[in-house]
Amino acid sequence: MKMILAIIQPTKLRAVKEALAKIGVERLSVCDAQGYGRQRGQTALYRGLEYKTHLLRKIVLEIAVNDDFLERAVSTISDAARTGSEGNIGDGKIFVMPLHEAVRLGEPATGPEAI
């Protein structure tokens, strides 16, 4: 079992959710986040004055998957969250971590069956 943390642009949430549903991944958590990467924020104009936003809004998806879904889920998220044909700085990142145990609370199940 693996835990996927995908940091994506808020505008790509619907596309990523729909793409994941097509491959059978329908359970995920969505969290709002703020942060920056290589772009270190962005500069914008408001009423003729330039200002810099240091923290950019992002969405974090937390998805627990069994090992047989891992590669499909990561490639699906990557394809759906990318802006443009080759992607841009600020599109996000995907982290994959081991998941040692899962326990379903409603109907007692543990391990891969709980996912």
CNS distance restraints for C-alpha pairs under 8 A (distance, minus, plus):
assign (resid   1 and name CA) (resid  64 and name CA) 7.14 0.50 0.50
assign (resid   1 and name CA) (resid  65 and name CA) 5.81 0.50 0.50
assign (resid   1 and name CA) (resid  66 and name CA) 4.45 0.50 0.50
assign (resid   1 and name CA) (resid  67 and name CA) 5.26 0.50 0.50
assign (resid   1 and name CA) (resid  98 and name CA) 6.47 0.50 0.50
assign (resid   1 and name CA) (resid  99 and name CA) 5.27 0.50 0.50
assign (resid   1 and name CA) (resid 100 and name CA) 7.02 0.50 0.50
assign (resid   1 and name CA) (resid 101 and name CA) 7.92 0.50 0.50
assign (resid   1 and name CA) (resid 111 and name CA) 7.94 0.50 0.50
assign (resid   1 and name CA) (resid 112 and name CA) 6.62 0.50 0.50
assign (resid   2 and name CA) (resid  64 and name CA) 5.83 0.50 0.50
assign (resid   2 and name CA) (resid  65 and name CA) 5.50 0.50 0.50
assign (resid   2 and name CA) (resid  66 and name CA) 6.28 0.50 0.50
assign (resid   2 and name CA) (resid  67 and name CA) 6.52 0.50 0.50
assign (resid   2 and name CA) (resid  70 and name CA) 7.25 0.50 0.50
assign (resid   2 and name CA) (resid  96 and name CA) 6.56 0.50 0.50
assign (resid   2 and name CA) (resid  97 and name CA) 5.65 0.50 0.50
assign (resid   2 and name CA) (resid  98 and name CA) 4.67 0.50 0.50
assign (resid   2 and name CA) (resid  99 and name CA) 4.77 0.50 0.50
assign (resid   3 and name CA) (resid  62 and name CA) 6.95 0.50 0.50
assign (resid   3 and name CA) (resid  63 and name CA) 5.73 0.50 0.50
assign (resid   3 and name CA) (resid  64 and name CA) 4.51 0.50 0.50
assign (resid   3 and name CA) (resid  65 and name CA) 6.41 0.50 0.50
assign (resid   3 and name CA) (resid  96 and name CA) 5.75 0.50 0.50
assign (resid   3 and name CA) (resid  97 and name CA) 5.16 0.50 0.50
assign (resid   3 and name CA) (resid  98 and name CA) 6.13 0.50 0.50
assign (resid   3 and name CA) (resid  99 and name CA) 5.72 0.50 0.50
assign (resid   4 and name CA) (resid  61 and name CA) 7.60 0.50 0.50
assign (resid   4 and name CA) (resid  62 and name CA) 5.78 0.50 0.50
assign (resid   4 and name CA) (resid  63 and name CA) 5.04 0.50 0.50
assign (resid   4 and name CA) (resid  64 and name CA) 6.22 0.50 0.50
assign (resid   4 and name CA) (resid  65 and name CA) 7.57 0.50 0.50
assign (resid   4 and name CA) (resid  74 and name CA) 7.85 0.50 0.50
assign (resid   4 and name CA) (resid  94 and name CA) 6.93 0.50 0.50
assign (resid   4 and name CA) (resid  95 and name CA) 5.75 0.50 0.50
assign (resid   4 and name CA) (resid  96 and name CA) 4.67 0.50 0.50
assign (resid   4 and name CA) (resid  97 and name CA) 6.50 0.50 0.50
assign (resid   5 and name CA) (resid  60 and name CA) 6.55 0.50 0.50
assign (resid   5 and name CA) (resid  61 and name CA) 5.60 0.50 0.50
assign (resid   5 and name CA) (resid  62 and name CA) 4.86 0.50 0.50
assign (resid   5 and name CA) (resid  63 and name CA) 6.60 0.50 0.50
assign (resid   5 and name CA) (resid  94 and name CA) 5.74 0.50 0.50
assign (resid   5 and name CA) (resid  95 and name CA) 5.06 0.50 0.50
assign (resid   5 and name CA) (resid  96 and name CA) 6.42 0.50 0.50
assign (resid   6 and name CA) (resid  59 and name CA) 7.99 0.50 0.50
assign (resid   6 and name CA) (resid  60 and name CA) 5.51 0.50 0.50
assign (resid   6 and name CA) (resid  61 and name CA) 5.02 0.50 0.50
assign (resid   6 and name CA) (resid  62 and name CA) 6.72 0.50 0.50
assign (resid   6 and name CA) (resid  77 and name CA) 7.74 0.50 0.50
assign (resid   6 and name CA) (resid  92 and name CA) 7.34 0.50 0.50
assign (resid   6 and name CA) (resid  93 and name CA) 5.87 0.50 0.50
assign (resid   6 and name CA) (resid  94 and name CA) 4.33 0.50 0.50
assign (resid   6 and name CA) (resid  95 and name CA) 6.28 0.50 0.50
assign (resid   7 and name CA) (resid  58 and name CA) 6.51 0.50 0.50
assign (resid   7 and name CA) (resid  59 and name CA) 5.64 0.50 0.50
assign (resid   7 and name CA) (resid  60 and name CA) 4.50 0.50 0.50
assign (resid   7 and name CA) (resid  61 and name CA) 6.48 0.50 0.50
assign (resid   7 and name CA) (resid  92 and name CA) 4.99 0.50 0.50
assign (resid   7 and name CA) (resid  93 and name CA) 5.23 0.50 0.50
assign (resid   7 and name CA) (resid  94 and name CA) 6.26 0.50 0.50
assign (resid   8 and name CA) (resid  12 and name CA) 6.84 0.50 0.50
assign (resid   8 and name CA) (resid  13 and name CA) 7.42 0.50 0.50
assign (resid   8 and name CA) (resid  58 and name CA) 5.82 0.50 0.50
assign (resid   8 and name CA) (resid  59 and name CA) 5.33 0.50 0.50
assign (resid   8 and name CA) (resid  60 and name CA) 6.44 0.50 0.50
assign (resid   8 and name CA) (resid  61 and name CA) 7.88 0.50 0.50
assign (resid   8 and name CA) (resid  81 and name CA) 6.35 0.50 0.50
assign (resid   8 and name CA) (resid  91 and name CA) 5.96 0.50 0.50
assign (resid   8 and name CA) (resid  92 and name CA) 4.64 0.50 0.50
assign (resid   8 and name CA) (resid  93 and name CA) 6.87 0.50 0.50
assign (resid   9 and name CA) (resid  13 and name CA) 7.13 0.50 0.50
assign (resid   9 and name CA) (resid  57 and name CA) 7.56 0.50 0.50
assign (resid   9 and name CA) (resid  58 and name CA) 5.21 0.50 0.50
assign (resid   9 and name CA) (resid  59 and name CA) 6.11 0.50 0.50
assign (resid   9 and name CA) (resid  81 and name CA) 7.24 0.50 0.50
assign (resid   9 and name CA) (resid  90 and name CA) 7.67 0.50 0.50
assign (resid   9 and name CA) (resid  91 and name CA) 6.02 0.50 0.50
assign (resid   9 and name CA) (resid  92 and name CA) 6.72 0.50 0.50
assign (resid  10 and name CA) (resid  57 and name CA) 7.28 0.50 0.50
assign (resid  10 and name CA) (resid  58 and name CA) 5.62 0.50 0.50
assign (resid  10 and name CA) (resid  59 and name CA) 5.45 0.50 0.50
assign (resid  12 and name CA) (resid  16 and name CA) 6.16 0.50 0.50
assign (resid  12 and name CA) (resid  80 and name CA) 7.25 0.50 0.50
assign (resid  12 and name CA) (resid  81 and name CA) 5.48 0.50 0.50
assign (resid  13 and name CA) (resid  17 and name CA) 6.12 0.50 0.50
assign (resid  13 and name CA) (resid  59 and name CA) 7.55 0.50 0.50
assign (resid  13 and name CA) (resid  81 and name CA) 7.70 0.50 0.50
assign (resid  14 and name CA) (resid  18 and name CA) 6.15 0.50 0.50
assign (resid  15 and name CA) (resid  19 and name CA) 6.10 0.50 0.50
assign (resid  15 and name CA) (resid  80 and name CA) 5.95 0.50 0.50
assign (resid  15 and name CA) (resid  81 and name CA) 7.29 0.50 0.50
assign (resid  16 and name CA) (resid  20 and name CA) 6.07 0.50 0.50
assign (resid  16 and name CA) (resid  76 and name CA) 7.56 0.50 0.50
assign (resid  16 and name CA) (resid  77 and name CA) 5.82 0.50 0.50
assign (resid  16 and name CA) (resid  80 and name CA) 5.21 0.50 0.50
assign (resid  16 and name CA) (resid  81 and name CA) 6.18 0.50 0.50
assign (resid  17 and name CA) (resid  21 and name CA) 6.16 0.50 0.50
assign (resid  17 and name CA) (resid  26 and name CA) 7.81 0.50 0.50
assign (resid  18 and name CA) (resid  22 and name CA) 6.43 0.50 0.50
assign (resid  19 and name CA) (resid  23 and name CA) 6.91 0.50 0.50
assign (resid  19 and name CA) (resid  76 and name CA) 6.49 0.50 0.50
assign (resid  19 and name CA) (resid  77 and name CA) 7.53 0.50 0.50
assign (resid  19 and name CA) (resid  80 and name CA) 6.76 0.50 0.50
assign (resid  20 and name CA) (resid  24 and name CA) 6.41 0.50 0.50
assign (resid  20 and name CA) (resid  25 and name CA) 5.12 0.50 0.50
assign (resid  20 and name CA) (resid  26 and name CA) 6.66 0.50 0.50
assign (resid  20 and name CA) (resid  73 and name CA) 6.74 0.50 0.50
assign (resid  20 and name CA) (resid  76 and name CA) 6.59 0.50 0.50
assign (resid  20 and name CA) (resid  77 and name CA) 7.23 0.50 0.50
assign (resid  21 and name CA) (resid  25 and name CA) 5.20 0.50 0.50
assign (resid  21 and name CA) (resid  26 and name CA) 5.23 0.50 0.50
assign (resid  23 and name CA) (resid  72 and name CA) 7.60 0.50 0.50
assign (resid  23 and name CA) (resid  73 and name CA) 7.70 0.50 0.50
assign (resid  25 and name CA) (resid  65 and name CA) 7.93 0.50 0.50
assign (resid  25 and name CA) (resid  73 and name CA) 7.46 0.50 0.50
assign (resid  27 and name CA) (resid  63 and name CA) 6.86 0.50 0.50
assign (resid  27 and name CA) (resid  64 and name CA) 7.85 0.50 0.50
assign (resid  28 and name CA) (resid  61 and name CA) 6.64 0.50 0.50
assign (resid  28 and name CA) (resid  62 and name CA) 5.73 0.50 0.50
assign (resid  28 and name CA) (resid  63 and name CA) 4.80 0.50 0.50
assign (resid  28 and name CA) (resid  64 and name CA) 7.32 0.50 0.50
assign (resid  29 and name CA) (resid  61 and name CA) 5.67 0.50 0.50
assign (resid  29 and name CA) (resid  62 and name CA) 5.07 0.50 0.50
assign (resid  29 and name CA) (resid  63 and name CA) 6.60 0.50 0.50
assign (resid  30 and name CA) (resid  59 and name CA) 6.78 0.50 0.50
assign (resid  30 and name CA) (resid  60 and name CA) 5.80 0.50 0.50
assign (resid  30 and name CA) (resid  61 and name CA) 4.79 0.50 0.50
assign (resid  30 and name CA) (resid  62 and name CA) 6.51 0.50 0.50
assign (resid  31 and name CA) (resid  59 and name CA) 5.79 0.50 0.50
assign (resid  31 and name CA) (resid  60 and name CA) 5.09 0.50 0.50
assign (resid  31 and name CA) (resid  61 and name CA) 6.50 0.50 0.50
assign (resid  32 and name CA) (resid  57 and name CA) 7.39 0.50 0.50
assign (resid  32 and name CA) (resid  58 and name CA) 6.24 0.50 0.50
assign (resid  32 and name CA) (resid  59 and name CA) 4.86 0.50 0.50
assign (resid  32 and name CA) (resid  60 and name CA) 6.28 0.50 0.50
assign (resid  33 and name CA) (resid  57 and name CA) 5.95 0.50 0.50
assign (resid  33 and name CA) (resid  58 and name CA) 5.10 0.50 0.50
assign (resid  33 and name CA) (resid  59 and name CA) 5.64 0.50 0.50
assign (resid  33 and name CA) (resid  60 and name CA) 6.55 0.50 0.50
assign (resid  34 and name CA) (resid  55 and name CA) 5.48 0.50 0.50
assign (resid  34 and name CA) (resid  56 and name CA) 5.25 0.50 0.50
assign (resid  34 and name CA) (resid  57 and name CA) 4.55 0.50 0.50
assign (resid  34 and name CA) (resid  58 and name CA) 5.60 0.50 0.50
assign (resid  35 and name CA) (resid  54 and name CA) 7.70 0.50 0.50
assign (resid  35 and name CA) (resid  55 and name CA) 4.65 0.50 0.50
assign (resid  35 and name CA) (resid  56 and name CA) 5.28 0.50 0.50
assign (resid  35 and name CA) (resid  57 and name CA) 6.71 0.50 0.50
assign (resid  35 and name CA) (resid  58 and name CA) 7.19 0.50 0.50
assign (resid  36 and name CA) (resid  40 and name CA) 5.35 0.50 0.50
assign (resid  36 and name CA) (resid  41 and name CA) 5.76 0.50 0.50
assign (resid  36 and name CA) (resid  54 and name CA) 7.09 0.50 0.50
assign (resid  36 and name CA) (resid  55 and name CA) 5.64 0.50 0.50
assign (resid  36 and name CA) (resid  56 and name CA) 5.93 0.50 0.50
assign (resid  36 and name CA) (resid  90 and name CA) 7.98 0.50 0.50
assign (resid  37 and name CA) (resid  41 and name CA) 7.76 0.50 0.50
assign (resid  37 and name CA) (resid  90 and name CA) 7.06 0.50 0.50
assign (resid  38 and name CA) (resid  89 and name CA) 7.39 0.50 0.50
assign (resid  38 and name CA) (resid  90 and name CA) 7.73 0.50 0.50
assign (resid  39 and name CA) (resid  89 and name CA) 6.99 0.50 0.50
assign (resid  39 and name CA) (resid  90 and name CA) 6.93 0.50 0.50
assign (resid  40 and name CA) (resid  54 and name CA) 6.35 0.50 0.50
assign (resid  40 and name CA) (resid  55 and name CA) 7.85 0.50 0.50
assign (resid  41 and name CA) (resid  52 and name CA) 6.89 0.50 0.50
assign (resid  41 and name CA) (resid  53 and name CA) 5.37 0.50 0.50
assign (resid  41 and name CA) (resid  54 and name CA) 4.21 0.50 0.50
assign (resid  41 and name CA) (resid  55 and name CA) 5.66 0.50 0.50
assign (resid  41 and name CA) (resid  56 and name CA) 6.10 0.50 0.50
assign (resid  42 and name CA) (resid  52 and name CA) 5.65 0.50 0.50
assign (resid  42 and name CA) (resid  53 and name CA) 5.47 0.50 0.50
assign (resid  42 and name CA) (resid  54 and name CA) 6.69 0.50 0.50
assign (resid  42 and name CA) (resid  56 and name CA) 7.83 0.50 0.50
assign (resid  43 and name CA) (resid  50 and name CA) 6.80 0.50 0.50
assign (resid  43 and name CA) (resid  51 and name CA) 5.73 0.50 0.50
assign (resid  43 and name CA) (resid  52 and name CA) 4.36 0.50 0.50
assign (resid  43 and name CA) (resid  53 and name CA) 6.34 0.50 0.50
assign (resid  44 and name CA) (resid  50 and name CA) 5.70 0.50 0.50
assign (resid  44 and name CA) (resid  51 and name CA) 5.60 0.50 0.50
assign (resid  44 and name CA) (resid  52 and name CA) 6.25 0.50 0.50
assign (resid  44 and name CA) (resid  53 and name CA) 7.69 0.50 0.50
assign (resid  45 and name CA) (resid  49 and name CA) 5.44 0.50 0.50
assign (resid  45 and name CA) (resid  50 and name CA) 4.49 0.50 0.50
assign (resid  45 and name CA) (resid  51 and name CA) 6.28 0.50 0.50
assign (resid  46 and name CA) (resid  50 and name CA) 6.41 0.50 0.50
assign (resid  46 and name CA) (resid  51 and name CA) 7.45 0.50 0.50
assign (resid  64 and name CA) (resid  99 and name CA) 7.77 0.50 0.50
assign (resid  64 and name CA) (resid 115 and name CA) 6.69 0.50 0.50
assign (resid  65 and name CA) (resid  69 and name CA) 6.03 0.50 0.50
assign (resid  65 and name CA) (resid  70 and name CA) 6.25 0.50 0.50
assign (resid  65 and name CA) (resid 115 and name CA) 6.62 0.50 0.50
assign (resid  66 and name CA) (resid  70 and name CA) 6.64 0.50 0.50
assign (resid  66 and name CA) (resid 112 and name CA) 6.15 0.50 0.50
assign (resid  66 and name CA) (resid 115 and name CA) 7.15 0.50 0.50
assign (resid  69 and name CA) (resid  73 and name CA) 5.93 0.50 0.50
assign (resid  70 and name CA) (resid  74 and name CA) 6.15 0.50 0.50
assign (resid  71 and name CA) (resid  75 and name CA) 6.13 0.50 0.50
assign (resid  72 and name CA) (resid  76 and name CA) 5.94 0.50 0.50
assign (resid  73 and name CA) (resid  77 and name CA) 6.11 0.50 0.50
assign (resid  74 and name CA) (resid  78 and name CA) 6.10 0.50 0.50
assign (resid  74 and name CA) (resid  94 and name CA) 7.49 0.50 0.50
assign (resid  75 and name CA) (resid  79 and name CA) 6.07 0.50 0.50
assign (resid  76 and name CA) (resid  80 and name CA) 6.06 0.50 0.50
assign (resid  77 and name CA) (resid  81 and name CA) 5.83 0.50 0.50
assign (resid  78 and name CA) (resid  82 and name CA) 6.10 0.50 0.50
assign (resid  78 and name CA) (resid  94 and name CA) 7.86 0.50 0.50
assign (resid  81 and name CA) (resid  91 and name CA) 6.87 0.50 0.50
assign (resid  81 and name CA) (resid  92 and name CA) 7.90 0.50 0.50
assign (resid  82 and name CA) (resid  86 and name CA) 7.33 0.50 0.50
assign (resid  82 and name CA) (resid  87 and name CA) 4.94 0.50 0.50
assign (resid  82 and name CA) (resid  88 and name CA) 7.41 0.50 0.50
assign (resid  82 and name CA) (resid  91 and name CA) 5.98 0.50 0.50
assign (resid  83 and name CA) (resid  87 and name CA) 4.78 0.50 0.50
assign (resid  83 and name CA) (resid  88 and name CA) 6.28 0.50 0.50
assign (resid  83 and name CA) (resid  91 and name CA) 6.66 0.50 0.50
assign (resid  84 and name CA) (resid  88 and name CA) 7.27 0.50 0.50
assign (resid  87 and name CA) (resid  91 and name CA) 6.71 0.50 0.50
assign (resid 101 and name CA) (resid 110 and name CA) 7.22 0.50 0.50
assign (resid 101 and name CA) (resid 111 and name CA) 5.64 0.50 0.50
assign (resid 102 and name CA) (resid 110 and name CA) 5.52 0.50 0.50
assign (resid 102 and name CA) (resid 111 and name CA) 5.06 0.50 0.50
assign (resid 102 and name CA) (resid 112 and name CA) 7.17 0.50 0.50
assign (resid 102 and name CA) (resid 114 and name CA) 5.90 0.50 0.50
assign (resid 102 and name CA) (resid 115 and name CA) 6.97 0.50 0.50
assign (resid 103 and name CA) (resid 108 and name CA) 7.35 0.50 0.50
assign (resid 103 and name CA) (resid 109 and name CA) 5.89 0.50 0.50
assign (resid 103 and name CA) (resid 110 and name CA) 4.49 0.50 0.50
assign (resid 103 and name CA) (resid 111 and name CA) 6.60 0.50 0.50
assign (resid 103 and name CA) (resid 114 and name CA) 5.61 0.50 0.50
assign (resid 104 and name CA) (resid 108 and name CA) 5.70 0.50 0.50
assign (resid 104 and name CA) (resid 109 and name CA) 5.28 0.50 0.50
assign (resid 104 and name CA) (resid 110 and name CA) 6.31 0.50 0.50
assign (resid 104 and name CA) (resid 114 and name CA) 5.01 0.50 0.50
assign (resid 104 and name CA) (resid 115 and name CA) 7.60 0.50 0.50
assign (resid 105 and name CA) (resid 109 and name CA) 7.60 0.50 0.50
assign (resid 109 and name CA) (resid 113 and name CA) 6.10 0.50 0.50
assign (resid 109 and name CA) (resid 114 and name CA) 5.08 0.50 0.50
assign (resid 110 and name CA) (resid 114 and name CA) 4.98 0.50 0.50
assign (resid 111 and name CA) (resid 115 and name CA) 7.35 0.50 0.50
